Amino acid sequence: MMLAALLKRQFAQFENRYGYDTAYMRELADIDAVGALKLGLANGFTRHRFGLPANVYFAAKLTGTKWADCGSCLRLVVDMAVEAGVARADVADLLTGSPGAPPDMKLAARYAAAIIANDPELAEIAAECERRWGRQGIAGLAAATVSGLFYPLFKRGMGYGNACEPVVAALRAETAALEKAGAGS
């Protein structure tokens, strides 16, 4: 009981920080506090960048999260990417397939998409990534991709999936408004 209460307080802090509904985590704490603790401990791994630049790491994570089709999870990862210093316009360009996305982000996204699809070109893409970021970078890209999938799929499995949030459209509109405001100054 005490462990569940402690975990639920921590989940509430996360929820307040990011505006992200942690109901599935709180339910897990009530069902199995040790399992919820282990889920919380996975956060250290799912946030570790393995030395990758933030924009590269988040490009892979965003790709995985977008594929998992959970709107609130994608919004959360967008917020975390921006908090880590990734330009919101670059995130928008990546998620909308704009040619303006930085090349490193496009490569990381291609790698993540190749992992998810078990694409026959994965070895070739991985070799290019390894030349650019080394074996440690490959570990980071793989971890980012998996972490982008992990929470949305677990959340959906618990019955809390919500694919209907228009995250990409909202991000596109916000970026356009910022650009317009910047052009008017």
N, CA, C and O of each residue as an XYZ file, in Angstrom:
740
protein
N       0.817     -1.190      0.000
C       0.000      0.000      0.000
C       0.864      1.259      0.000
O       0.594      2.199     -0.748
N       1.895      1.280      0.831
C       2.753      2.442      0.933
C       3.524      2.665     -0.380
O       3.668      3.798     -0.840
N       4.006      1.584     -0.963
C       4.732      1.679     -2.230
C       3.813      2.218     -3.322
O       4.217      3.081     -4.101
N       2.599      1.723     -3.383
C       1.646      2.187     -4.389
C       1.384      3.683     -4.221
O       1.328      4.414     -5.210
N       1.225      4.137     -2.998
C       0.967      5.564     -2.743
C       2.164      6.414     -3.170
O       1.985      7.475     -3.767
N       3.366      5.962     -2.873
C       4.576      6.686     -3.271
C       4.677      6.780     -4.797
O       4.960      7.844     -5.347
N       4.443      5.659     -5.464
C       4.509      5.634     -6.926
C       3.451      6.547     -7.535
O       3.721      7.271     -8.493
N       2.271      6.506     -6.983
C       1.189      7.330     -7.520
C       1.500      8.821     -7.359
O       1.121      9.626     -8.210
N       2.179      9.191     -6.286
C       2.607     10.588     -6.115
C       3.625     10.958     -7.199
O       3.558     12.043     -7.776
N       4.555     10.059     -7.465
C       5.562     10.333     -8.498
C       4.909     10.415     -9.876
O       5.256     11.280    -10.680
N       3.979      9.528    -10.144
C       3.275      9.575    -11.428
C       2.491     10.891    -11.551
O       2.427     11.476    -12.632
N       1.903     11.348    -10.452
C       1.158     12.610    -10.467
C       2.091     13.791    -10.745
O       1.711     14.724    -11.452
N       3.304     13.758    -10.196
C       4.276     14.820    -10.478
C       4.619     14.850    -11.974
O       4.691     15.918    -12.581
N       4.827     13.678    -12.551
C       5.111     13.577    -13.983
C       3.921     14.115    -14.779
O       4.090     14.863    -15.741
N       2.731     13.727    -14.367
C       1.506     14.170    -15.033
C       1.382     15.699    -14.994
O       1.036     16.324    -15.996
N       1.665     16.284    -13.845
C       1.589     17.735    -13.704
C       2.654     18.445    -14.530
O       2.397     19.500    -15.110
N       3.834     17.873    -14.580
C       4.935     18.495    -15.333
C       4.640     18.551    -16.828
O       4.893     19.564    -17.481
N       4.099     17.452    -17.366
C       3.929     17.345    -18.811
C       2.478     17.405    -19.292
O       2.234     17.412    -20.498
N       1.520     17.448    -18.379
C       0.122     17.428    -18.804
C      -0.240     16.109    -19.475
O      -1.054     16.077    -20.398
N       0.363     15.031    -19.014
C       0.199     13.696    -19.600
C      -0.586     12.828    -18.624
O      -0.234     12.748    -17.447
N      -1.622     12.190    -19.091
C      -2.483     11.359    -18.241
C      -1.766     10.061    -17.865
O      -1.482      9.230    -18.728
N      -1.480      9.894    -16.587
C      -0.796      8.693    -16.097
C      -1.768      7.699    -15.452
O      -1.362      6.900    -14.608
N      -3.030      7.741    -15.838
C      -4.029      6.858    -15.221
C      -3.634      5.393    -15.327
O      -3.839      4.630    -14.384
N      -3.069      4.990    -16.462
C      -2.690      3.586    -16.612
C      -1.566      3.195    -15.656
O      -1.519      2.057    -15.190
N      -0.673      4.117    -15.363
C       0.409      3.849    -14.414
C      -0.133      3.771    -12.990
O       0.274      2.920    -12.199
N      -1.057      4.673    -12.683
C      -1.664      4.652    -11.348
C      -2.470      3.381    -11.134
O      -2.446      2.795    -10.052
N      -3.183      2.958    -12.173
C      -3.923      1.698    -12.052
C      -2.958      0.540    -11.822
O      -3.220     -0.338    -11.000
N      -1.848      0.537    -12.545
C      -0.856     -0.519    -12.367
C      -0.327     -0.521    -10.932
O      -0.109     -1.586    -10.353
N      -0.119      0.668    -10.358
C       0.339      0.742     -8.968
C      -0.670      0.094     -8.021
O      -0.281     -0.541     -7.040
N      -1.961      0.248     -8.307
C      -2.994     -0.386     -7.475
C      -3.041     -1.898     -7.692
O      -3.283     -2.661     -6.756
N      -2.809     -2.320     -8.926
C      -2.881     -3.748     -9.258
C      -1.656     -4.510     -8.754
O      -1.769     -5.586     -8.167
N      -0.472     -3.917     -9.001
C       0.793     -4.583     -8.678
C       1.859     -3.510     -8.487
O       2.475     -3.064     -9.454
N       2.072     -3.103     -7.263
C       2.997     -2.004     -6.965
C       4.426     -2.338     -7.394
O       5.141     -1.453     -7.865
N       4.851     -3.570     -7.244
C       6.209     -3.946     -7.653
C       6.343     -3.846     -9.171
O       7.365     -3.378     -9.675
N       5.331     -4.279     -9.892
C       5.345     -4.139    -11.349
C       5.387     -2.671    -11.758
O       6.100     -2.308    -12.694
N       4.631     -1.829    -11.067
C       4.634     -0.387    -11.355
C       5.988      0.228    -11.039
O       6.454      1.110    -11.761
N       6.628     -0.233     -9.959
C       7.968      0.245     -9.623
C       8.949     -0.109    -10.748
O       9.768      0.719    -11.149
N       8.862     -1.311    -11.239
C       9.745     -1.732    -12.328
C       9.475     -0.936    -13.601
O      10.404     -0.625    -14.346
N       8.216     -0.606    -13.853
C       7.889      0.252    -14.991
C       8.557      1.614    -14.803
O       9.138      2.157    -15.743
N       8.476      2.157    -13.610
C       9.113      3.442    -13.322
C      10.629      3.382    -13.476
O      11.250      4.340    -13.935
N      11.217      2.260    -13.095
C      12.668      2.111    -13.233
C      13.106      2.030    -14.701
O      14.241      2.370    -15.035
N      12.205      1.582    -15.564
C      12.525      1.517    -16.998
C      12.745      2.912    -17.568
O      13.375      3.063    -18.614
N      12.233      3.923    -16.890
C      12.376      5.297    -17.351
C      13.840      5.705    -17.509
O      14.172      6.463    -18.420
N      14.703      5.221    -16.651
C      16.128      5.534    -16.767
C      16.700      5.064    -18.093
O      17.502      5.761    -18.715
N      16.290      3.890    -18.518
C      16.751      3.363    -19.804
C      16.099      4.107    -20.960
O      16.769      4.452    -21.933
N      14.802      4.355    -20.862
C      14.092      4.959    -21.988
C      14.461      6.423    -22.205
O      14.108      6.994    -23.236
N      15.152      7.032    -21.271
C      15.614      8.420    -21.426
C      17.110      8.515    -21.697
O      17.611      9.609    -21.957
N      17.822      7.428    -21.645
C      19.277      7.451    -21.845
C      19.580      7.600    -23.328
O      19.080      6.826    -24.144
N      20.397      8.591    -23.684
C      20.653      8.901    -25.094
C      21.909      8.244    -25.657
O      22.169      8.376    -26.853
N      22.681      7.555    -24.859
C      23.877      6.865    -25.348
C      24.805      7.810    -26.119
O      25.402      7.416    -27.121
N      24.921      9.029    -25.660
C      25.824      9.989    -26.274
C      25.319     10.645    -27.550
O      26.022     11.473    -28.129
N      24.136     10.301    -27.996
C      23.593     10.902    -29.215
C      23.175     12.344    -28.964
O      22.762     12.686    -27.856
N      23.278     13.193    -29.986
C      22.698     14.528    -29.863
C      21.183     14.400    -29.659
O      20.563     13.448    -30.133
N      20.608     15.354    -28.962
C      19.179     15.288    -28.644
C      18.319     15.156    -29.899
O      17.370     14.371    -29.913
N      18.636     15.910    -30.953
C      17.774     15.869    -32.136
C      17.798     14.505    -32.813
O      16.780     14.063    -33.345
N      18.932     13.840    -32.800
C      19.056     12.514    -33.415
C      18.304     11.478    -32.576
O      17.521     10.690    -33.105
N      18.548     11.487    -31.273
C      17.867     10.559    -30.371
C      16.348     10.712    -30.485
O      15.624      9.728    -30.634
N      15.881     11.957    -30.413
C      14.439     12.170    -30.440
C      13.827     11.903    -31.807
O      12.639     11.589    -31.891
N      14.598     12.017    -32.875
C      14.064     11.662    -34.195
C      13.674     10.187    -34.215
O      12.614      9.830    -34.730
N      14.526      9.330    -33.658
C      14.212      7.900    -33.600
C      13.053      7.641    -32.641
O      12.160      6.850    -32.942
N      13.068      8.303    -31.493
C      12.008      8.092    -30.502
C      10.661      8.580    -31.028
O       9.642      7.914    -30.849
N      10.658      9.741    -31.676
C       9.425     10.262    -32.261
C       8.887      9.334    -33.344
O       7.677      9.143    -33.460
N       9.776      8.766    -34.126
C       9.358      7.838    -35.183
C       8.666      6.619    -34.582
O       7.611      6.201    -35.059
N       9.259      6.053    -33.539
C       8.635      4.911    -32.866
C       7.304      5.272    -32.245
O       6.337      4.517    -32.353
N       7.247      6.424    -31.594
C       6.017      6.840    -30.931
C       4.920      7.132    -31.945
O       3.760      6.775    -31.734
N       5.286      7.778    -33.040
C       4.289      8.058    -34.083
C       3.749      6.746    -34.648
O       2.547      6.620    -34.884
N       4.624      5.779    -34.862
C       4.198      4.485    -35.392
C       3.228      3.808    -34.432
O       2.269      3.173    -34.869
N       3.467      3.936    -33.128
C       2.609      3.297    -32.124
C       1.230      3.946    -32.055
O       0.312      3.376    -31.464
N       1.068      5.125    -32.646
C      -0.225      5.767    -32.842
C      -0.968      6.084    -31.550
O      -2.155      5.787    -31.415
N      -0.259      6.689    -30.607
C      -0.891      7.179    -29.376
C      -0.663      8.683    -29.343
O       0.461      9.144    -29.139
N      -1.729      9.444    -29.543
C      -1.598     10.884    -29.641
C      -0.984     11.543    -28.423
O      -0.106     12.395    -28.560
N      -1.433     11.162    -27.224
C      -0.889     11.813    -26.031
C       0.565     11.417    -25.802
O       1.345     12.219    -25.288
N       0.942     10.200    -26.171
C       2.342      9.784    -26.045
C       3.213     10.569    -27.025
O       4.320     10.981    -26.679
N       2.722     10.775    -28.236
C       3.478     11.547    -29.223
C       3.625     12.995    -28.751
O       4.701     13.579    -28.873
N       2.563     13.568    -28.222
C       2.633     14.935    -27.694
C       3.666     15.014    -26.573
O       4.428     15.977    -26.497
N       3.693     14.007    -25.706
C       4.659     13.961    -24.608
C       6.083     13.934    -25.143
O       6.934     14.679    -24.658
N       6.359     13.092    -26.130
C       7.715     12.987    -26.670
C       8.099     14.275    -27.405
O       9.258     14.689    -27.359
N       7.147     14.904    -28.075
C       7.417     16.213    -28.690
C       7.834     17.195    -27.596
O       8.834     17.897    -27.746
N       7.084     17.249    -26.508
C       7.405     18.166    -25.410
C       8.784     17.851    -24.815
O       9.551     18.763    -24.508
N       9.090     16.583    -24.656
C      10.392     16.200    -24.108
C      11.524     16.569    -25.064
O      12.593     16.998    -24.630
N      11.289     16.404    -26.356
C      12.308     16.768    -27.352
C      12.585     18.270    -27.295
O      13.740     18.696    -27.284
N      11.531     19.056    -27.258
C      11.687     20.513    -27.203
C      12.384     20.899    -25.895
O      13.260     21.764    -25.885
N      11.993     20.258    -24.802
C      12.623     20.524    -23.505
C      14.122     20.207    -23.553
O      14.917     20.863    -22.881
N      14.504     19.202    -24.349
C      15.915     18.811    -24.480
C      16.677     19.696    -25.457
O      17.876     19.505    -25.661
N      15.991     20.663    -26.063
C      16.665     21.603    -26.943
C      16.469     21.377    -28.433
O      17.085     22.065    -29.246
N      15.627     20.431    -28.803
C      15.353     20.198    -30.219
C      14.376     21.276    -30.688
O      13.369     21.541    -30.031
N      14.676     21.883    -31.810
C      13.812     22.951    -32.333
C      12.436     22.391    -32.691
O      12.330     21.366    -33.365
N      11.399     23.062    -32.240
C      10.028     22.629    -32.505
C       9.777     22.540    -34.014
O       9.073     21.639    -34.471
N      10.345     23.463    -34.783
C      10.176     23.432    -36.239
C      10.805     22.171    -36.837
O      10.265     21.594    -37.781
N      11.945     21.743    -36.288
C      12.582     20.510    -36.783
C      11.727     19.287    -36.459
O      11.615     18.365    -37.267
N      11.126     19.289    -35.270
C      10.223     18.194    -34.888
C       9.032     18.172    -35.835
O       8.643     17.113    -36.329
N       8.460     19.332    -36.085
C       7.308     19.419    -36.992
C       7.695     18.950    -38.395
O       6.955     18.194    -39.025
N       8.849     19.395    -38.880
C       9.304     18.980    -40.218
C       9.486     17.461    -40.288
O       9.103     16.826    -41.271
N      10.067     16.896    -39.247
C      10.280     15.446    -39.233
C       8.948     14.696    -39.242
O       8.753     13.775    -40.036
N       8.039     15.094    -38.361
C       6.773     14.372    -38.225
C       5.853     14.541    -39.428
O       5.011     13.683    -39.694
N       6.011     15.642    -40.153
C       5.154     15.871    -41.315
C       5.812     15.425    -42.616
O       5.205     15.508    -43.684
N       7.053     14.954    -42.526
C       7.750     14.507    -43.736
C       8.268     15.648    -44.584
O       8.549     15.468    -45.769
N       8.395     16.809    -43.994
C       8.883     17.974    -44.722
C      10.342     17.768    -45.134
O      11.129     17.206    -44.371
N      10.705     18.220    -46.335
C      12.105     18.111    -46.746
C      13.028     19.002    -45.924
O      14.249     18.870    -46.011
N      12.460     19.917    -45.119
C      13.268     20.810    -44.306
C      13.839     20.186    -43.046
O      14.635     20.824    -42.357
N      13.457     18.960    -42.726
C      13.995     18.309    -41.530
C      15.505     18.141    -41.682
O      15.984     17.825    -42.771
N      16.263     18.350    -40.595
C      17.716     18.191    -40.673
C      18.113     16.776    -41.111
O      17.473     15.801    -40.716
N      19.172     16.666    -41.929
C      19.598     15.353    -42.453
C      19.859     14.303    -41.359
O      19.489     13.140    -41.523
N      20.493     14.705    -40.249
C      20.746     13.735    -39.182
C      19.441     13.192    -38.598
O      19.343     12.007    -38.280
N      18.455     14.054    -38.459
C      17.163     13.607    -37.939
C      16.478     12.672    -38.937
O      15.876     11.673    -38.545
N      16.574     12.999    -40.218
C      15.972     12.122    -41.232
C      16.625     10.748    -41.230
O      15.946      9.729    -41.355
N      17.953     10.726    -41.085
C      18.655      9.445    -41.057
C      18.234      8.624    -39.826
O      17.979      7.425    -39.935
N      18.164      9.269    -38.672
C      17.744      8.569    -37.447
C      16.319      8.043    -37.595
O      16.015      6.932    -37.159
N      15.455      8.834    -38.204
C      14.065      8.398    -38.422
C      14.009      7.230    -39.405
O      13.228      6.298    -39.216
N      14.830      7.276    -40.447
C      14.892      6.151    -41.400
C      15.340      4.872    -40.691
O      14.807      3.791    -40.939
N      16.324      5.014    -39.808
C      16.813      3.862    -39.037
C      15.686      3.281    -38.178
O      15.454      2.072    -38.178
N      14.988      4.159    -37.446
C      13.890      3.692    -36.585
C      12.802      3.024    -37.408
O      12.300      1.965    -37.033
N      12.437      3.633    -38.524
C      11.394      3.046    -39.388
C      11.845      1.699    -39.939
O      11.039      0.778    -40.069
N      13.122      1.582    -40.261
C      13.646      0.308    -40.778
C      13.612     -0.780    -39.700
O      13.326     -1.941    -39.995
N      13.902     -0.404    -38.455
C      13.805     -1.376    -37.357
C      12.368     -1.867    -37.233
O      12.110     -3.070    -37.188
N      11.448     -0.925    -37.179
C      10.038     -1.256    -36.966
C       9.505     -2.144    -38.089
O       8.774     -3.102    -37.837
N       9.873     -1.823    -39.321
C       9.364     -2.567    -40.477
C      10.178     -3.809    -40.799
O       9.816     -4.574    -41.693
N      11.289     -4.019    -40.070
C      12.226     -5.088    -40.404
C      12.612     -4.988    -41.887
O      12.645     -5.976    -42.620
N      12.897     -3.766    -42.281
C      13.218     -3.410    -43.656
C      14.512     -4.094    -44.106
O      15.494     -4.098    -43.363
N      14.528     -4.665    -45.298
C      15.752     -5.289    -45.807
C      16.921     -4.296    -45.917
O      18.077     -4.717    -45.961
N      16.638     -2.996    -45.962
C      17.699     -1.988    -46.049
C      18.259     -1.607    -44.682
O      19.115     -0.728    -44.590
N      17.784     -2.263    -43.612
C      18.225     -1.912    -42.266
C      19.743     -1.984    -42.138
O      20.350     -1.074    -41.573
N      20.366     -3.035    -42.646
C      21.821     -3.185    -42.500
C      22.557     -2.009    -43.146
O      23.527     -1.497    -42.587
N      22.099     -1.591    -44.306
C      22.728     -0.469    -45.008
C      22.531      0.843    -44.229
O      23.462      1.634    -44.081
N      21.321      1.052    -43.742
C      21.030      2.266    -42.967
C      21.826      2.249    -41.660
O      22.369      3.270    -41.239
N      21.888      1.081    -41.027
C      22.634      0.953    -39.770
C      24.114      1.234    -39.988
O      24.756      1.867    -39.149
N      24.656      0.773    -41.097
C      26.071      1.032    -41.393
C      26.327      2.533    -41.527
O      27.339      3.039    -41.043
N      25.419      3.232    -42.176
C      25.562      4.687    -42.319
C      25.481      5.365    -40.945
O      26.253      6.278    -40.650
N      24.545      4.913    -40.115
C      24.409      5.468    -38.764
C      25.658      5.174    -37.931
O      26.127      6.033    -37.184
N      26.182      3.982    -38.061
C      27.373      3.618    -37.291
C      28.580      4.455    -37.722
O      29.385      4.857    -36.881
N      28.708      4.717    -39.012
C      29.794      5.591    -39.472
C      29.658      6.981    -38.840
O      30.655      7.614    -38.492
N      28.453      7.430    -38.702
C      28.214      8.778    -38.188
C      28.298      8.844    -36.662
O      28.883      9.780    -36.118
N      27.711      7.846    -35.957
C      27.604      7.939    -34.501
C      28.237      6.779    -33.729
O      28.154      6.743    -32.502
N      28.865      5.834    -34.426
C      29.534      4.726    -33.755
C      28.566      3.674    -33.212
O      27.348      3.795    -33.340
N      29.148      2.642    -32.603
C      28.326      1.563    -32.034
C      27.467      2.079    -30.877
O      26.335      1.636    -30.682
N      28.027      3.021    -30.116
C      27.246      3.590    -29.021
C      26.007      4.296    -29.583
O      24.926      4.219    -28.999
N      26.166      4.969    -30.691
C      25.042      5.635    -31.333
C      24.001      4.653    -31.827
O      22.801      4.912    -31.733
N      24.458      3.519    -32.356
C      23.521      2.468    -32.795
C      22.690      1.996    -31.600
O      21.477      1.820    -31.707
N      23.363      1.795    -30.459
C      22.634      1.395    -29.244
C      21.615      2.467    -28.867
O      20.490      2.154    -28.476
N      22.012      3.724    -28.987
C      21.105      4.820    -28.656
C      19.907      4.890    -29.589
O      18.781      5.112    -29.144
N      20.147      4.701    -30.881
C      19.039      4.724    -31.842
C      18.081      3.557    -31.613
O      16.863      3.719    -31.678
N      18.645      2.384    -31.344
C      17.794      1.219    -31.069
C      16.981      1.445    -29.794
O      15.787      1.151    -29.753
N      17.637      1.968    -28.755
C      16.941      2.235    -27.488
C      15.869      3.296    -27.673
O      14.776      3.175    -27.120
N      16.168      4.334    -28.444
C      15.185      5.396    -28.682
C      13.967      4.846    -29.404
O      12.833      5.189    -29.072
N      14.203      3.999    -30.386
C      13.093      3.422    -31.145
C      12.213      2.567    -30.241
O      10.989      2.700    -30.239
N      12.849      1.696    -29.479
C      12.104      0.814    -28.571
C      11.375      1.625    -27.506
O      10.229      1.323    -27.173
N      12.026      2.647    -26.972
C      11.365      3.429    -25.927
C      10.204      4.231    -26.502
O       9.230      4.502    -25.799
N      10.301      4.614    -27.781
C       9.179      5.289    -28.422
C       7.971      4.392    -28.570
O       6.837      4.871    -28.605
N       8.203      3.104    -28.658
C       7.123      2.122    -28.800
C       6.613      1.607    -27.450
O       5.430      1.298    -27.304
N       7.494      1.521    -26.490
C       7.227      0.816    -25.238
C       5.986      1.329    -24.502
O       5.032      0.580    -24.292
N       6.002      2.586    -24.118
C       4.892      3.112    -23.315
C       3.575      3.142    -24.084
O       2.549      2.747    -23.531
N       3.562      3.598    -25.346
C       2.273      3.593    -26.060
C       1.663      2.193    -26.194
O       0.452      2.026    -26.055
N       2.495      1.200    -26.460
C       1.957     -0.153    -26.619
C       1.504     -0.729    -25.286
O       0.479     -1.407    -25.212
N       2.273     -0.458    -24.229
C       1.855     -0.913    -22.901
C       0.545     -0.226    -22.505
O      -0.382     -0.865    -22.006
N       0.490      1.071    -22.735
C      -0.704      1.850    -22.402
C      -1.920      1.319    -23.155
O      -2.986      1.145    -22.565
N      -1.768      1.063    -24.451
C      -2.877      0.523    -25.247
C      -3.280     -0.851    -24.723
O      -4.468     -1.162    -24.636
N      -2.306     -1.661    -24.379
C      -2.598     -2.990    -23.839
C      -3.377     -2.933    -22.541
O      -4.156     -3.838    -22.241
N      -3.175     -1.879    -21.767
C      -3.915     -1.689    -20.513
C      -5.301     -1.086    -20.768
O      -6.082     -0.907    -19.833
N      -5.603     -0.776    -22.027
C      -6.920     -0.240    -22.362
C      -7.009      1.273    -22.331
O      -8.105      1.828    -22.253
N      -5.859      1.952    -22.392
C      -5.843      3.407    -22.312
C      -5.369      4.077    -23.601
O      -4.965      5.239    -23.558
N      -5.401      3.409    -24.713
C      -4.926      3.989    -25.968
C      -5.818      5.119    -26.431
O      -7.025      5.104    -26.190
N      -5.230      6.099    -27.096
C      -5.997      7.246    -27.597
C      -5.357      7.790    -28.873
O      -4.671      8.812    -28.846
N      -5.580      7.121    -29.952
C      -4.962      7.505    -31.219
C      -5.570      8.762    -31.819
O      -5.065      9.257    -32.827
N      -6.624      9.286    -31.242
C      -7.382     10.341    -31.920
C      -6.838     11.746    -31.737
O      -7.315     12.654    -32.418
N      -5.875     11.983    -30.865
C      -5.357     13.338    -30.687
C      -4.642     13.800    -31.946
O      -3.756     13.099    -32.436
N      -4.999     14.950    -32.477
C      -4.378     15.455    -33.715
C      -3.045     16.145    -33.446
O      -2.926     17.350    -33.669
N      -2.055     15.421    -32.980
C      -0.787     16.000    -32.556
C      -0.022     16.626    -33.718
O       0.452     17.758    -33.613
N       0.100     15.903    -34.812
C       0.892     16.406    -35.930
C       0.258     17.667    -36.512
O       0.964     18.632    -36.803
N      -1.055     17.672    -36.684
C      -1.735     18.854    -37.209
C      -1.581     20.039    -36.261
O      -1.359     21.162    -36.714
N      -1.695     19.810    -34.969
C      -1.540     20.886    -33.989
C      -0.114     21.428    -33.995
O       0.091     22.638    -33.900
N       0.862     20.545    -34.106
C       2.259     20.959    -34.155
C       2.529     21.790    -35.408
O       3.223     22.805    -35.350
N       1.986     21.360    -36.520
C       2.142     22.090    -37.784
C       1.543     23.499    -37.657
O       2.165     24.473    -38.080
N       0.347     23.610    -37.081
C      -0.313     24.905    -36.917
C       0.469     25.808    -35.959
O       0.617     27.004    -36.209
N       0.963     25.238    -34.877
C       1.739     26.018    -33.910
C       3.027     26.543    -34.538
O       3.403     27.696    -34.328
N       3.693     25.701    -35.301
C       4.932     26.107    -35.964
C       4.659     27.212    -36.976
O       5.423     28.174    -37.060
N       3.581     27.089    -37.745
C       3.222     28.127    -38.718
C       2.922     29.448    -38.018
O       3.311     30.511    -38.502
N       2.234     29.385    -36.885
C       1.924     30.602    -36.134
C       3.204     31.257    -35.608
O       3.332     32.481    -35.640
N       4.138     30.458    -35.132
C       5.413     31.002    -34.640
C       6.204     31.639    -35.779
O       6.800     32.702    -35.607
N       6.207     30.986    -36.947
C       6.916     31.527    -38.090
C       6.283     32.846    -38.530
O       6.990     33.802    -38.851
N       4.962     32.894    -38.543
C       4.245     34.104    -38.941
C       4.537     35.238    -37.962
O       4.759     36.378    -38.369
N       4.534     34.916    -36.669
C       4.827     35.920    -35.650
C       6.262     36.434    -35.796
O       6.522     37.622    -35.608
N       7.181     35.545    -36.128
C       8.584     35.928    -36.309
C       8.775     36.779    -37.552
O       9.632     37.663    -37.570
N       7.989     36.526    -38.590
C       8.104     37.297    -39.827
C       7.542     38.703    -39.646
O       7.939     39.639    -40.341
N       6.603     38.837    -38.693
C       5.983     40.135    -38.476
C       6.764     41.041    -37.568
O       6.413     42.212    -37.420
N       7.845     40.523    -36.935
C       8.590     41.376    -35.996
C       9.633     42.197    -36.674
O      10.340     42.962    -36.017
